[in-house]
Amino acid sequence: MKETSLEEIRLTELPLGSKAKITKHDESELHLTLLEMGCVPGEPVWLEMVAPLGDPIAIQIAGYHLSIRKKDAEKIWVSVI
């Protein structure tokens, strides 16, 4: 796995209500699906809600709302805006 800068965190570590920009994805079978859902590097993302038990999370990206499982969100790296 590549080393990340101090500014990059996983999407699941982003505080509720915070905005960030997607920087990369971990290489996995989900990589293409994330791209198709609009989770492309450089795209701004806003963490809107987290379910009471922490899974799933709701984000706003590319002009729409997306619910994503926590295990899938852990594969997305972001840089806080």
QUIFEN-V362952 format. One record per residue. N is the residue number from 1. RES is the residue in one letter. SS is DSSP state (2 for helix, 1 for strand, 0 for the rest). PSI is psi in whole degrees, 0 to 359 (NA if undefined). OMEGA is omega in whole degrees, -180 to 180 (none if undefined). Layout:
n	res	ss	psi	omega
N	RES	SS	PSI	OMEGA
N	RES	SS	PSI	OMEGA
This chain:
n	res	ss	psi	omega
1	M	0	143	-179
2	K	0	150	175
3	E	0	148	179
4	T	0	158	177
5	S	0	168	-180
6	L	0	336	-178
7	E	0	343	-178
8	E	1	134	176
9	I	1	166	175
10	R	1	152	-180
11	L	2	326	-179
12	T	2	344	180
13	E	2	354	-179
14	L	0	130	179
15	P	0	147	180
16	L	0	133	180
17	G	0	357	-178
18	S	0	155	176
19	K	1	148	-180
20	A	1	174	177
21	K	1	133	180
22	I	1	133	179
23	T	1	323	-180
24	K	1	174	174
25	H	1	152	168
26	D	0	144	178
27	E	0	121	180
28	S	0	178	178
29	E	0	345	-179
30	L	0	352	-174
31	H	2	309	-178
32	L	2	320	179
33	T	2	318	178
34	L	2	318	178
35	L	2	318	-180
36	E	2	332	179
37	M	0	0	178
38	G	0	2	180
39	C	0	68	-178
40	V	0	148	178
41	P	0	136	-179
42	G	0	346	-178
43	E	0	129	176
44	P	1	146	-180
45	V	1	144	180
46	W	1	125	179
47	L	1	108	-175
48	E	1	308	-174
49	M	1	155	173
50	V	1	132	180
51	A	0	155	-177
52	P	0	325	179
53	L	0	8	175
54	G	0	359	-177
55	D	0	122	7
56	P	0	182	174
57	I	1	153	179
58	A	1	128	179
59	I	1	159	172
60	Q	1	125	-177
61	I	1	141	176
62	A	0	35	176
63	G	0	10	177
64	Y	1	169	-180
65	H	1	137	-177
66	L	1	129	172
67	S	1	133	-176
68	I	1	142	179
69	R	0	148	-178
70	K	2	319	-179
71	K	2	331	177
72	D	2	323	179
73	A	2	334	178
74	E	0	344	180
75	K	0	354	-178
76	I	1	125	178
77	W	1	137	-178
78	V	1	161	175
79	S	1	123	-176
80	V	1	136	179
81	I	0	NA	none
